[in-house]
Amino acid sequence: MIYSEYYQYYKGPSLIKATLNETENITELIQKFYGENNDWNGKLWTYQDIFKDNCQGNKFYCEFKDKGERVHWFQGIINNEKEYLNIPLHTPMSQL
């Protein structure tokens, strides 16, 4: 985990769903890292920070909903658990 100045000022949409390997609900787990302010707690996290050891090869999916009810999502496969989960940051048009 590293602190990120960019994430310090980010406030994203609400997390509504997260899954691991298409079936395991990990919404509560991801929410702990996404934080109360929807800012990833101002940090970039490694896959290992979030998913623990032996997570290589796992698929993940996260879905968010902004205040305008628009849904944003991202997905990926963990190729290296020591890499950072550097997800796209969504900023609703009303906040630009």
Backbone bond lengths (Angstrom), bond angles and torsions (degrees), N, CA, C in turn:
res aa  C-N    CA-C-N  psi(-1)  N-CA   C-N-CA  omega(-1)  CA-C   N-CA-C  phi
1 M - - - 1.437 - - 1.521 108.03 -
2 I 1.333 115.08 139.20 1.465 120.55 173.98 1.526 108.37 -135.26
3 Y 1.314 115.49 148.95 1.461 120.27 175.52 1.515 109.08 -73.90
4 S 1.302 116.57 144.07 1.458 121.93 -178.98 1.525 109.13 -129.68
5 E 1.310 115.93 120.65 1.459 119.74 179.18 1.528 110.70 -61.38
6 Y 1.319 116.53 -36.95 1.460 120.46 179.82 1.527 110.79 -61.23
7 Y 1.312 117.46 -43.52 1.459 121.42 -179.35 1.529 111.65 -70.51
8 Q 1.320 117.85 -21.80 1.464 120.84 178.51 1.528 111.17 -60.84
9 Y 1.320 116.96 -29.94 1.464 121.75 -176.00 1.525 113.09 -107.23
10 Y 1.308 117.08 6.13 1.458 121.85 -177.78 1.524 110.60 -90.47
11 K 1.332 116.89 140.33 1.462 122.35 171.28 1.517 106.01 -138.63
12 G 1.307 115.10 107.10 1.451 120.58 -174.60 1.510 114.07 -94.45
13 P 1.326 115.04 -178.88 1.464 120.49 177.72 1.535 110.73 -71.94
14 S 1.303 115.77 169.47 1.473 121.82 -178.27 1.526 111.17 -73.01
15 L 1.323 115.79 135.27 1.463 121.53 173.69 1.519 108.01 -74.21
16 I 1.334 117.07 127.36 1.462 119.70 -179.43 1.519 113.16 -117.62
17 K 1.355 117.10 -17.45 1.458 118.91 -178.29 1.528 109.48 -162.15
18 A 1.319 116.32 140.65 1.465 121.78 172.67 1.523 108.13 -147.62
19 T 1.335 115.43 135.63 1.463 119.62 179.68 1.532 110.15 -133.04
20 L 1.304 114.54 155.21 1.453 122.82 174.52 1.519 107.11 -120.30
21 N 1.332 115.80 129.70 1.473 121.74 -179.28 1.525 112.34 53.89
22 E 1.318 115.44 35.92 1.471 125.31 172.69 1.525 115.59 69.63
23 T 1.330 118.44 -12.42 1.467 118.51 -175.77 1.520 114.56 -125.39
24 E 1.320 118.05 -29.81 1.460 120.66 -175.02 1.532 110.38 -84.46
25 N 1.316 116.21 120.57 1.461 121.46 178.91 1.536 109.49 -75.49
26 I 1.334 116.48 116.34 1.467 121.27 -179.53 1.530 110.80 -121.65
27 T 1.320 116.29 25.19 1.461 120.62 -177.41 1.530 111.50 -57.61
28 E 1.314 117.90 -46.89 1.473 120.66 -179.22 1.529 111.39 -64.22
29 L 1.315 117.17 -39.02 1.460 121.07 178.28 1.530 110.73 -61.68
30 I 1.325 116.87 -49.43 1.467 120.87 -178.81 1.518 110.35 -65.41
31 Q 1.332 118.02 -37.81 1.460 121.32 -179.72 1.527 111.25 -59.37
32 K 1.316 118.32 -34.84 1.470 121.13 177.98 1.526 110.99 -59.79
33 F 1.315 116.80 -37.98 1.458 121.44 -179.80 1.530 111.13 -84.12
34 Y 1.318 118.11 -34.30 1.470 123.13 178.92 1.530 110.08 -67.80
35 G 1.318 117.16 -33.01 1.454 122.67 172.59 1.518 115.32 86.97
36 E 1.320 114.78 164.70 1.466 121.91 179.94 1.520 112.28 -64.57
37 N 1.333 116.82 -29.03 1.466 120.96 -178.26 1.522 112.92 -98.08
38 N 1.332 117.33 11.54 1.467 122.32 179.06 1.527 111.77 54.27
39 D 1.331 115.86 45.45 1.465 120.88 -175.68 1.525 113.03 -131.07
40 W 1.324 116.87 18.15 1.465 122.95 -176.68 1.526 110.46 55.78
41 N 1.324 116.44 27.91 1.465 123.09 -179.36 1.524 112.16 54.54
42 G 1.351 116.10 27.84 1.457 121.48 177.75 1.517 114.42 72.00
43 K 1.329 117.55 20.12 1.464 120.54 -173.45 1.523 112.14 -134.58
44 L 1.317 114.59 156.69 1.456 122.06 165.82 1.522 106.54 -98.60
45 W 1.313 116.70 130.29 1.462 122.47 -176.59 1.510 109.64 -109.06
46 T 1.337 117.26 144.44 1.459 119.44 171.46 1.525 107.95 -80.04
47 Y 1.312 114.69 160.35 1.470 118.81 175.33 1.522 109.98 -58.24
48 Q 1.317 116.34 -37.81 1.463 121.20 -179.72 1.524 111.42 -65.33
49 D 1.338 117.40 -36.22 1.469 120.66 176.09 1.527 110.10 -57.53
50 I 1.305 115.55 -44.09 1.467 121.14 -173.51 1.526 112.12 -85.03
51 F 1.324 116.42 -50.55 1.461 121.26 -171.08 1.527 114.32 -98.76
52 K 1.340 116.86 -1.33 1.472 123.49 179.59 1.533 111.19 70.22
53 D 1.339 116.46 -175.23 1.468 121.81 -177.01 1.524 111.47 -66.36
54 N 1.318 114.52 158.65 1.467 122.83 176.07 1.527 113.30 61.82
55 C 1.325 117.04 37.13 1.465 120.35 179.92 1.529 111.92 -97.71
56 Q 1.321 117.21 -4.50 1.460 120.70 -179.16 1.519 110.56 -56.77
57 G 1.334 115.83 135.99 1.461 121.47 179.92 1.519 114.11 91.72
58 N 1.328 117.52 -12.36 1.467 120.33 179.04 1.523 110.81 -73.40
59 K 1.324 115.75 148.01 1.463 122.94 174.74 1.521 108.13 -101.93
60 F 1.336 116.23 142.08 1.464 119.68 176.89 1.520 109.30 -133.50
61 Y 1.324 114.41 156.72 1.464 122.44 -178.69 1.517 107.48 -145.88
62 C 1.336 117.27 134.13 1.473 121.86 176.35 1.518 109.30 -131.93
63 E 1.324 115.17 139.04 1.464 121.97 -178.36 1.529 109.12 -128.45
64 F 1.330 115.46 138.40 1.460 122.74 -176.94 1.523 109.22 -130.48
65 K 1.330 115.88 156.23 1.463 120.59 175.51 1.519 107.99 -132.31
66 D 1.343 115.65 127.97 1.458 119.16 179.75 1.530 110.83 -87.90
67 K 1.313 116.48 178.32 1.473 121.14 -176.52 1.518 112.40 -63.23
68 G 1.319 117.22 -24.80 1.457 121.62 177.71 1.519 112.92 -87.51
69 E 1.339 117.18 10.81 1.469 125.01 178.35 1.535 113.08 71.63
70 R 1.323 117.89 11.29 1.460 120.60 176.42 1.523 109.08 -78.47
71 V 1.329 116.72 136.51 1.455 122.36 -178.65 1.534 109.48 -96.93
72 H 1.325 115.75 132.95 1.457 124.01 175.33 1.519 107.07 -120.29
73 W 1.321 118.31 146.23 1.453 120.34 179.89 1.516 110.36 -148.98
74 F 1.311 115.19 161.99 1.455 121.95 169.68 1.515 108.13 -149.91
75 Q 1.310 115.56 157.97 1.460 121.19 179.18 1.519 108.49 -147.08
76 G 1.311 115.81 163.79 1.445 119.38 178.45 1.512 111.96 -171.32
77 I 1.317 113.99 175.40 1.463 122.57 175.47 1.521 106.75 -122.41
78 I 1.306 116.68 135.68 1.460 121.63 -179.14 1.530 108.41 -82.62
79 N 1.333 115.42 108.16 1.459 120.65 179.10 1.520 112.20 -92.66
80 N 1.322 115.75 -29.54 1.464 121.18 -179.54 1.522 107.51 -144.65
81 E 1.300 117.66 113.11 1.467 121.24 -174.45 1.524 113.18 -66.21
82 K 1.328 118.07 -13.68 1.464 121.15 179.47 1.537 112.45 -90.04
83 E 1.339 117.37 -8.23 1.458 121.49 176.69 1.525 110.37 -74.54
84 Y 1.330 115.18 158.96 1.459 120.70 178.73 1.518 111.07 -85.72
85 L 1.308 115.31 139.77 1.458 122.68 172.78 1.530 105.40 -79.24
86 N 1.307 116.13 92.49 1.462 121.98 -176.69 1.521 108.00 -105.86
87 I 1.311 115.21 79.65 1.462 121.62 -172.38 1.524 111.17 -80.05
88 P 1.331 116.96 158.34 1.463 119.22 175.73 1.527 109.90 -66.90
89 L 1.312 116.01 134.88 1.460 120.47 178.64 1.519 108.88 -94.83
90 H 1.309 116.24 125.01 1.465 122.10 -178.01 1.517 109.25 -99.26
91 T 1.313 116.15 127.54 1.450 121.10 175.29 1.520 107.60 -120.04
92 P 1.304 118.18 113.97 1.458 120.54 179.12 1.532 111.24 -56.20
93 M 1.328 115.28 143.46 1.471 120.84 -178.40 1.521 111.96 -53.84
94 S 1.312 117.91 -32.36 1.465 121.13 -178.73 1.520 112.42 -68.89
95 Q 1.343 117.88 -13.63 1.458 121.25 -179.53 1.515 112.79 -102.58
96 L 1.338 118.79 -1.41 1.464 121.77 -179.57 1.508 112.16 -75.89
